[in-house]
Amino acid sequence: MGTIDIAPGVQWVGILDPQLRVFDVVMKAENGTTYNSYLVRGAQKTALIETNKGKFSAQYIENLKKAIDPAKIDYLVLNHLEPDHSGALSDLLKEAVNATLVFTRPGKSFAENIVNRVLDNSMVVAEGDKIDLGGKTLEFLIEPYLHWPDTMFTWLPEEKILFPCDFLGAHYCDDRLFDDLVSNYDYAFRYYFQAIMRPFKEHVLRAVARVEKLSPLLVCPSHGPMLRSSIKKRLEEYRAWALEPKKGDKKLLLVLYASAYGNTAKMAEAIAAGAAAAGVEASLFDLTATDIDPLLDEVEKAGGIAIGSCTINSDALPHAWGFLASLITVKTKGMTGGAFGSYGWSGEGPVMLSERIKGLRFKVPSEPLRARLVPTGEDLKGCEAFGAKLAESMKS
């Protein structure tokens, strides 16, 4: 695609990846993505902000050469070292032989693990450090856990441009590049927040306040469109999504299940009834018929979960595993959890689920509850007692 002037002395020199459909193995990217990289020229010095994914190393360097001889780059600013940002680093350093690498202390460690050598020609920056390019200043704002411990933002005050790494980004590819030119990408923007920023809500809120105070005219993230007309809107969305949901007066237990023949469902209903009788609110969700993403908001409102699955081929059902996998984006430490399920002859499913929720740092007050095939009246009484015990744990 070539390079694009986005402000006086500032160029976009990134790569478009419209064919991408899955990012980092686990994220959907129905509209592809961009790997944004930016060249900033001052009167005396030139800086390159971000590199690119290794798969596009040759294409990226060829594109960069349309804007500058890489040997004339003075600083290579690495806001974040995940491989989609730094995979081209080794190849680029063969060309940008005079560049000083700029990163946080954790970033230096990651960079050296990527290129597998000591990087002597480097600068470790701290909060508020600056580089004078000659009429243009790069100021570094340390923002760990947005979304890696090495993350920093780079601020160009003369042009009021913020380079915030993954913050305010999206996996969305459109060669028009700017938010007021591309098609609507609200879904991709929201999904990106959910997948990447949701686990770090307190850091998001801090960064939103900081960016609002800076009042940038242009925000240049590492992925997706650059923002110039929707900055306020996108910051307000981040704030709304990062606020913890309001919880009701009663503690809430989510009873989630995947049932092949209705037997685990019967157990779930009895567990919910037992929890309600013990004084908490209980909500039932059939995981075979429920989208997981909306459930995450419910989990954040809850004080505990009971997760149920029948056992098929010595394992729990994928619906239960998929739900638990999604909890990596939610703070679950200290919540109450329990596992249950019907089985035919082996019954490993609930046991495996119980071990997983322990690994997610739930409090698990009871051993996994199992019933063979169709639960008896006594089994269902045991389910009610199980629900009551979970309720008492939530209240303690």
PAKOL-513154 format. One line per 2 residues: their letters; for each residue x, y, z of C-alpha. Coordinates in steps of 0.5 Angstrom, whole numbers, plus 500, padded with zeros to 3 digits. Each point is the difference from the previous one (the first is absolute). Example, Ala and Ser with C-alpha at 12.3 -4.5 7.8 and 13.67 -1.06 7.14 Angstrom:
AS = 525:491:516  502:507:498
END
This chain:
MG = 500:500:500  506:505:501
TI = 500:505:505  496:506:502
DI = 501:507:503  495:500:506
AP = 503:507:503  506:505:499
GV = 506:495:500  496:494:502
QW = 499:494:496  496:493:500
VG = 505:495:498  496:494:502
IL = 497:494:497  493:497:498
DP = 498:493:501  493:500:497
QL = 500:492:500  501:499:507
RV = 494:496:504  503:498:506
FD = 505:504:504  505:497:505
VV = 496:493:499  495:502:505
MK = 497:507:497  495:501:495
AE = 502:505:494  494:499:495
NG = 503:507:497  507:498:500
TT = 505:505:504  505:505:499
YN = 507:501:503  501:507:501
SY = 507:503:500  502:508:500
LV = 506:504:497  501:506:504
RG = 505:505:497  503:506:504
AQ = 505:505:498  506:496:502
KT = 497:493:502  495:495:497
AL = 496:495:504  497:494:498
IE = 494:498:505  498:492:500
TN = 503:495:495  496:494:497
KG = 498:493:500  505:495:498
KF = 496:497:494  500:507:497
SA = 507:502:501  503:500:493
QY = 493:504:498  501:505:506
IE = 507:502:498  499:501:493
NL = 494:504:502  504:504:505
KK = 506:501:495  495:504:496
AI = 500:505:505  507:500:503
DP = 507:496:499  499:496:507
AK = 507:502:501  498:507:502
ID = 495:498:505  503:503:507
YL = 495:496:505  496:494:499
VL = 494:501:505  497:494:503
NH = 494:501:504  499:493:501
LE = 503:493:498  495:495:498
PD = 502:497:494  495:503:495
HS = 503:506:502  508:498:500
GA = 500:494:496  504:504:494
LS = 505:503:505  505:495:499
DL = 500:501:492  499:508:501
LK = 506:501:505  504:497:494
EA = 498:506:496  499:505:505
VN = 507:499:503  501:507:503
AT = 493:500:504  500:500:507
LV = 494:496:503  496:503:505
FT = 495:496:505  498:499:507
RP = 505:495:505  495:494:499
GK = 500:502:492  508:500:500
SF = 499:493:503  495:497:495
AE = 504:504:494  506:496:502
NI = 496:493:500  497:502:493
VN = 507:501:497  504:495:504
RV = 505:505:502  502:506:504
LD = 498:506:497  505:505:503
NS = 498:506:495  494:501:504
MV = 496:505:505  496:498:506
VA = 495:506:501  496:501:506
EG = 494:504:501  500:507:497
DK = 507:499:497  501:504:493
ID = 503:500:494  501:506:496
LG = 500:499:492  501:507:499
GK = 494:504:500  496:494:502
TL = 500:496:506  498:493:502
EF = 498:499:507  499:493:503
LI = 494:499:505  501:493:503
EP = 494:496:500  501:493:502
YL = 495:495:499  496:503:494
HW = 501:495:499  507:497:501
PD = 505:502:506  504:503:495
TM = 495:505:497  501:508:499
FT = 497:505:496  504:505:496
WL = 497:507:500  502:506:495
PE = 498:506:503  502:505:494
EK = 495:496:496  495:498:506
IL = 501:493:497  500:494:505
FP = 503:493:498  496:495:505
CD = 502:494:498  494:495:500
FL = 496:505:504  494:502:496
GA = 502:495:495  496:495:496
HY = 501:494:495  497:504:494
CD = 503:501:493  498:505:496
DR = 505:504:495  496:506:502
LF = 504:500:506  496:506:504
DD = 494:499:505  496:505:496
LV = 501:497:493  500:492:502
SN = 493:496:500  497:499:507
YD = 504:496:504  497:500:507
YA = 499:493:501  508:499:498
FR = 502:505:505  495:497:506
YY = 503:493:499  507:503:500
FQ = 499:503:507  496:494:502
AI = 506:495:498  506:504:502
MR = 498:506:505  495:497:504
PF = 505:496:505  503:507:501
KE = 494:505:502  503:504:505
HV = 506:501:496  495:502:494
LR = 497:505:504  506:503:502
AV = 502:501:493  494:503:498
AR = 500:505:505  508:502:498
VE = 498:500:492  494:505:502
KL = 505:504:503  505:500:494
SP = 494:502:496  503:497:493
LL = 498:502:493  502:493:497
VC = 501:493:504  504:495:496
PS = 499:493:503  504:494:498
HG = 494:497:496  494:502:497
PM = 498:507:498  503:507:502
LR = 495:504:504  499:507:499
SS = 493:502:500  498:494:505
IK = 505:501:505  495:502:506
KR = 495:495:498  505:494:500
LE = 503:503:507  493:500:503
EY = 498:493:497  507:498:504
RA = 498:503:506  493:497:500
WA = 502:493:498  506:500:506
LE = 495:502:505  498:495:505
PK = 493:498:499  495:501:506
KG = 498:494:504  493:499:503
DK = 499:500:507  500:493:500
KL = 506:495:499  499:497:493
LL = 502:493:498  500:498:493
VL = 498:493:498  503:498:494
YA = 499:493:496  501:496:494
SA = 495:494:500  500:495:495
YG = 493:496:502  498:505:506
NT = 503:497:506  505:505:501
AK = 495:505:499  495:497:505
MA = 506:501:505  501:507:498
EA = 493:502:502  501:496:506
IA = 506:504:502  497:507:498
AG = 494:498:505  505:498:505
AA = 504:507:500  493:504:499
AA = 498:497:507  506:502:503
GV = 499:507:498  504:501:494
EA = 497:502:493  502:494:495
SL = 499:501:492  500:494:496
FD = 504:499:493  500:495:495
LT = 507:500:497  498:496:494
AT = 495:506:498  504:506:503
DI = 505:505:497  506:500:504
DP = 502:508:500  493:503:503
LL = 501:495:506  507:503:502
DE = 496:506:502  496:496:504
VE = 506:496:503  502:507:502
KA = 494:501:504  500:494:503
GG = 503:497:507  501:493:497
IA = 498:495:495  498:493:499
IG = 503:496:494  497:494:498
SC = 501:495:494  498:493:499
TI = 506:495:498  501:498:493
NS = 506:496:498  503:501:507
DA = 500:508:499  495:506:502
LP = 497:503:494  503:505:495
HA = 495:505:502  502:500:508
WG = 508:500:498  498:506:495
FL = 497:504:505  505:499:505
AS = 506:502:495  496:506:499
LI = 501:502:508  507:502:499
TV = 497:507:498  497:500:507
KT = 502:501:507  498:494:503
KG = 505:499:506  496:499:507
MT = 493:499:496  497:493:502
GG = 499:495:495  498:493:500
AF = 499:494:495  495:495:498
GS = 497:495:495  497:494:498
YG = 504:494:497  499:493:498
WS = 506:496:502  506:504:501
GE = 498:507:502  507:504:500
GP = 496:506:497  498:504:506
VM = 507:498:503  504:503:495
LS = 496:506:500  501:501:507
ER = 507:499:500  500:506:494
IK = 496:505:505  505:499:505
GL = 505:501:495  496:507:499
RF = 501:501:507  492:499:502
KV = 499:498:507  497:493:499
PS = 497:498:507  497:493:497
EP = 502:494:497  497:500:493
LR = 493:497:500  499:494:495
AR = 493:496:499  500:494:496
LV = 495:500:494  494:503:502
PT = 500:503:507  496:497:505
GE = 496:504:506  506:499:504
DL = 505:503:495  495:506:499
KG = 500:501:508  508:500:499
CE = 500:505:495  496:505:504
AF = 504:499:506  506:501:495
GA = 497:507:498  499:502:507
KL = 507:499:502  502:504:494
AE = 496:505:502  502:500:507
SM = 508:500:497  498:507:496
KS = 497:503:506  506:499:505
END
